[in-house]
């Protein structure tokens, strides 16, 4: 498997050859590049970085290699140990650090790991910044500190608790009414750090927690991406335990999936929709999602006399538009909730707390709450092209073909029809166009994707 270098960091499978997989040499190389980039950016050597990791098996090795490399550059390292992506983001700002690194491959299987890079605000670095880091890495012109100017290393195990405390202090989170309901909740944390953080939060709010795969040993019991086909176990346990809700998170705890009391998926697209419904009911404002997220969020915002805007796919793009529009809620349709009053990052913990507050306040079950939202169905397909085809030129042809429809070109081509939409995005690494659709039925969503594939083939 190729080593994947992107603007937000580097990821790959553990073991194998340097430059082709995520090996010790690659970890040192990209940690060095990020450290040097920060030193150049802030014009100083004595920086402080916060690091943290999910529970995957390779995490401790990757973390130690990276931390030692940063120290060798004269950078001080504060290690949160087992943590979550949103926790590391919050702690960078809390500790007034100059940046951070999260060691996680998110929803990828256990053989993967990655270095995700944060700026001094605890947010993912920008595309421009990421390109500069990659340039430094390619040149490999690294200069390390002498023995008298090495960076320090310290541990801080307060991150998750501080994160939880900040959530419970939010005026929008009402632990009292949640406690009155005595909710019974099944938690599937895929044996990663959500098994530490989510039960702690729920217990603080008076919930009865049933732990499923909450041992942070990195042995993922099922594919860690929290989508329907991987979640049969938690659905069964919710029914068996007669629980009020199931909560599922990915290994680094930035994606939140919900299971209703009947063992049915709430729908990953609808996690953000429900939370936004709650926030916008209390205060009119702006909600942001990405172009490939459900139209349901737009409908909810419109019904509550609020505004909705769509950003290019990618958390950094959503955050950028949220700041521009001064949005009060946002995120992505993969269960990623961003609540800027806490921080600008996808956060399953605050998402869960806000959802439970709304459910308790409404006095409805999860299934009853889901029934209040319009039903949309999504399709995801792709078309593989030959390398000589100019994908950008091809997308321009598609845009021209549908010029009479509502079109967005900020991220590929998205065509909005009255009752459905299709979003075409090219891959940055291979000659592929990814096709995302949404319609009033699964059949229509799939047919729209097939029709678009036929149209693209006719234009080649």
N, C-alpha and C positions, 0 to 999 in steps of 0.2 A: 504494500500500500504506500502510495506517495506521501511524502511529508507535505502538508497543506499550509502554505504561508499566506496569511491574509492581513488586512489592515488592522484587525483587532488582536492578532497574536499568531501563534503557530500551534498546529495540532497534528498528531500522527499516532501510529501504533507503536507500542513499546517493543524494543528489540530490533534486530536486523542491522542493516548497513547505515552508517552515518550519511545524512543527506537524503536518505530515502525513507527513513522511519524516524520516530522521536527517540533518539539515542542520547546517551550522556553528552556526547560532543555537541549535538544540536541544542540541548537544554542550556549548556554553557554558552554557546554561541549567541542564542537569542536573548538570554538573560543579560549577557554583556552588552549587546546592542541596545537593549532597552535602558540599562543603567547609564551608558554613555550618552544616549539621546537625552535623558533627563538632566544629566550634568551639563550638557551643552545648552539645553533649554533654559535652565535656571542659573547658569553661569556660576555653579558652585560644585564642590566635590562632596561635602558632608551632607548628603541627602538622607532622608529616612523613608523607607518603603514598608508597607504593610503587606504581608502575604498570608494566604490561607488556602485550604484544600478541601476537596470533597473526600469521600472515604474509599475511593477506588484503590486497588491493591498497589499500584505503582506510585501513589500520591506522596508517600513519605520520602521515597528515593528522589523523585522529581523535585520536591520542595527543598530537600537538603542540598541538592546540587545547585539549584538556582540561588538559594540563600547564601551559600558559600561563595558563589561567583559574584554576587552583589557586594558581599563583604570585601572581596578581593579588589573591588573597584573603590573601596573606601566608603561604601554606602551602609548605613545602619539599617538593620532588618528587625521588624517586629513581627513575630510569627504567631498567628491566631490558631495554628494547628487545624484540627477538624472544624470546618466552618461551612458557611453557605455563601454563595455569590453575593446576595444582597447584604449579608453581614459584613463581608470584607469591604464592600462599597461604602457602607455607613461608617465603618471604623477608620477608613482612610481620612474622611472628613473629621471624624471625632478626635482622632489623634494628631490632626493637623500635619499629616504626612505629605510627602511630595509625589506619591503615586502608590500603586499597588499591583500585585500579581495574584490572580486566582488560578490555582492548578486544578483544572476540571475540563473534561471533554463533554460536559453537559449531558445530553441524552444518548451519547454514543456508547457502545458496548464497553465492557471492562478492559479490553486490550488497548483502548485509546486513552490518551491524556493530552493535555494542552496547557499552554500559558496564555491567559487572557489578561490584557494590559489595561491598567486604569490610570487616569490622570489625577491631579491633586484634589479634584472635587469628588473622587470616587466614582467617576463615570468612565465608560469605555473611551479610549483615545479616538480622535477623529481619523477620517480617511487620509488626510494629508499627513498627520502625525505618524500614522501607521506606515505609510510609504517611506517616510524618513527613517524609521526604525529598520525597515527591511533593507534599505540602502546601506546603512551602517553594518548590518549583519553580513551582507554580501561582500563588503570590502574587507571585513575581518581585521581592521586596523585597530586592534584593542590595546590599550595601555592600562596596566593594573597598578595598584598602589604598592608602595614599599611596606615593609613590615611594621613601621611606626605609624602608619596611617590607614590601617585596615579598619573596616566598619565593624560595628558592634552587633551582637545578636541577642535578642531577648524574646521571651514568650509572654503572651497576653491571652489569658483564657476567659476574659470577661465579655468577649464580643457578642455571643449569642444572647446572653442575659441582658446586655445593654440594648441590643436590638429589640428584644421582646418588651423591655421597659418603655422604650420610645413608642412602640406601637400602642401599648396600653394607655399611654398618656395622650394619645390623639383624641380630640373631642368627638371625632366621628366614630370611634370605637367605644362601645358601651358594654363593658364586661358585666355590669350589674344585671342587665336584662338577659344577657346570654346565660349567666349563672342561674337565673330563675327558671330557665327552660330545662336545665340539667340534660343537655344534649348528650347522646351517646354517639361517638364518632370513631369510625375505623380509619386508621392511618396506614397507608402503604408508602413507605419511604425508600423502597428498592434497596434496602440495606446500605444506605448512605447517610449523609449528615442531616437530612430531613428527619431521620429517626431520633435525632437529638433535639432539634429545634421545634418541630411542629407539636409533638406531645407536650413539651414544656409550655408552649404558648397556650394550648388548649386547656391544660390543667390549671393554668393561672386564671382562665375564664370560667372555671367550674365545670368543665366538660368531663364526661366519663370516656376515657380513651382506650380503645382496643388496638393494640399494636400488631401490625402485620408487616413483616420485613423491615423492622426498625433497628436491627443490629448493625451499626456502622462498620462493617467488615469488608465492604467492597465486592462481596460475592452477590452480584445481581441475580435474583431468582427468576427474573423474566427480562425481556427486552426493556431497557430503562426509559424508552420514550413513552410518556403517559398518554397513549392513544387507545382507542376502544379495543383493538385486537390483542392488546397486551394486559388487559385489566380484568380478566375473568375471575381471578382469585378474589380480588377485593370486592367485586360485585356479589359473589357468593357469600362472603363473610358478612357483608352488610345485611343481607337477608337473614342469614343464620343467627346473627346477634340482635336482630330487630333494631338495628341502629337507625339514627336519624339522618346520618350523612356518612359518606366516605370521602376522605381527602387523600389525593395522590399527588406526589411531587417527583420531579426528576432528580438525578443525583446531586445537582448543585442548588436545587430548591428555588429556581426562578420561574418555573412553570407549574401552574396549579390546575389540576383536573378534579372534578367533583362527581360523586355518585349519589343519586337520590335514595330515598328510603326504600324504594322498590328494587334497588340493585341496577338501576338504569343510569347510563352516563348522562350527566347534565349537559354535556357538549363542551369541548374545549373552547370553542368560539364564544360560548355563552358565559364563561367565567367573567371575562371583562365586561360583557353586556350587563350582567346582574349588578356587579360592583358599580359600574357607571350609572345605572338606574338609581341606585341608592344615593350616590354622591350628587347627581344632578337634581334629584328630588329635593334635596336640602338647599342647593344653591345652583342657580342657573349659571352656565359657563360653557367652556369649550371642551370637547372630548376628541382625542386623537387615536387613530389606529393606523395600520398600514394598508396598502392597496389590496393585499390578498386576504384581509380580514372580512368577516361577515358584514353584510349590509344591515344586520339587526342593530348594531350600535348607532348607525345613522338614524334609524327609525326611532330608537329610544330617545336620542338627543332631540330630534325634531318634535316628538310628542311632549317633551318637557321644555319646549321653547328655548332650547340650547343649540349650539352649533357643533358640527362634526367636520373634521378635515382628515384627509388620508395622506400619510407619508410614504416615501419609498420603503421597501422592505428592509428590516434591520433595526435593532434597538437604537443604535446611535442616530439613525435618521428620524425615528419616532421622537426621541428625546429632543433633538434639534427643533423639530416642528412644534413640540409641546412648549418649548421655551419661547419660540417666536410668537405663538398664538396665546401664550399665557394660559395654557390648558390646566384644568383642575383635576383631570383624570385622563389616563391614556394607557396604551399598551399594544400588545399584539394578540392575534386570534389564536395563538397556541397556548393560551392559559397564562400569558404574561401580563400581570397588572402593574402599572406604574402609577404610584400616588405621590406626586411631587411634594406634598406637604411633609412627607417623610424623607424621600430622596428620589433622584432621577434614575431608577433602575427597576427592572422587573423583580417582583418580590412576592413569593408565595405566602409568606407569613402575614404581611399586611393585607393581602388579598383575602386570605382565609378569615382574618379578624373582621374585615369590613363585610364580607358575605354573611358571616354568622350574625353580626349586628343587624343587618337588614332582614335576614330570615326571622330573627327573634322579634324585631320591631313590627314586622308585617303579620306575625302570628301565623305564618304559612309554612307548610312543609317544603322541602326542596323541589318536589315534583309540582306542587301547586305554584311555586314561584316560577318554575320553568314554563309552565303553561301560559303565563302572562305575556310571553315573548313570541314574536312571529317565527314560524318554522321556515328555515332556509337549509338547503342541502348543498354541500360542496363536493366538487370533483377535482382530482389532481392527476394529470397525465403528463406525458412528455413526448416529444418527437425528436428522434435522433437524425442528425444531418451529416452529410459528408464534409470533411475538413475544408474543402475548397469553397464551400458556400459562405457568402458574406451575410452573416446573421443580421447585422445592423441594417443592411440594405433590404433584406427580406422583411424585417419588421416595419420598415418604412412603407413597403408595398401593402402590408396588412393595414397600416394606418390609413393609407389612401383609399383602400377598398371600403373602409367603414367610416369615411369622413363625415357622413351625415349623422352619425351617432355621437354620443358624449364620449370623448377620448381623453385619456391622460397619458403623457409620455415621460413622466418624471422617473419612471422605473420600468423600462420595457414599454409595452403598450397595454393599457387597460381600456376595454370597450364596455361602456355601461349601456345596456338595453333597458327598456322600461321595467321588465320583471326579472332580469338576470344580468350577469356580467361575466366577462372572461378576461383574464390577466395573463399576458405572455411575457416571460422573462428569460433572457438568455443566460446560460451557464458561463461563468468566467474561466472555467477550466477545461471544457470540452464542447464540441459542436452539438449542443442540445438546446431546445427551447422548452422550458417548463410551462405547462398550461394549467392555470387554476380557474375554476368556474364556480358559480353559485346560481341556484335557481330555486323555484318553489317545490321541486321534487328531485329526488336523486336521479331519476330517469332523465329529466330535462337537463340536469347539470352534466351528466355523462354524455348525453347527445350533443350538447353545446361544445364540449371538448372534442368529440369525434368530428363534428362539423368543421371546427377550427383546424383540426389536423388535415382534413381533406382540402380546405381552402389553402392552407400553407403549401401543401404538395402541389396544388394547381398553380401556385405563384412561382414555384422554383423553376 
